[in-house]
């Protein structure tokens, strides 16, 4: 088995590569096989490196580690798709690191715990022909993800802090989305929404638990739709939404539409900001479906006795 560490030097607030390389070399002391370390050079490099490395090592069992944020993870999912001898792990070094929140108690940040891990299977999401691993959204939260890039560059502002500051900016002027939405092949419904979130993972935005019923390996796509609300109701919703408690408040459950499905199609009345695993773009059409057990995922050892 070969371990390959793909490090994004631009992840987080400061370059994590020097410290991480020291940790990797220390963890491999006394181990005969040497790790492969690759530092990415820009957008798209992680996906290209992964696909090329797999193509040149078709007979070897490979474990790749995405050492960066959720954007690095999403890139590597794309690069490794279609290579059955490759598994993907995560060493979180980004500002949000939301995907690993789905697996509490596991030692994702420890290289030693990673070397004692094992392969499992996780779902992926196909979104407009691309692959996502965690959560996608449109509306208020996507606009927040778009604008948080400015705030996370400020000194002393964490990933969660940047997200909260961006929320305040976007609450000054709420941009709703108008869409015709069909779920699991049903009749299209015209909806006026404040936000739309869908995914196989539950967390985004630096720890917001928007999809509390989501499980990365259950073969289902979780969907949460929130209509346009007044600011008073929004401020009541946000703390519950952050903690994943919004489905437990009877007053909020009357407003929020939450369901599990396998596919969703949406036509937007005008292009909207769409966020996929933390990366934003403009879309006028959405077509998403769950891909059960599509990803071979590497789970590290537990750090507190948690079993997975």
Buried (B, 14 or more C-beta within 10 A) or exposed (E): EBBBBBBBBBBBBEBBBEEBBEBBEEBBEEEEEEBBBBBBEEEEBBBBBBBEBBEEBEEEEBBBBBBBBBBBBBBBBBBBBEBEBBBBBBBBBBBBBBBBBBBEEBBBBBBBBBBEBEBBEBBBBBBBEBBBBBBBBBBBBBBBBBBBEEBBEEEEBBBBBBBBBBBEBBBEEBEBBBBEBBBEEEEEEEBEBBBBBBBBBBBBBBBBBBBBBBBBBBEBBBBBBBBBBEEEBBEBBBEBBBEBEBBEBEEBEEBBBBBBBBBBBBBBEEEBBBBBBBBBBEBEEBBBBBBBEBBBBBBBBBBEEEEB
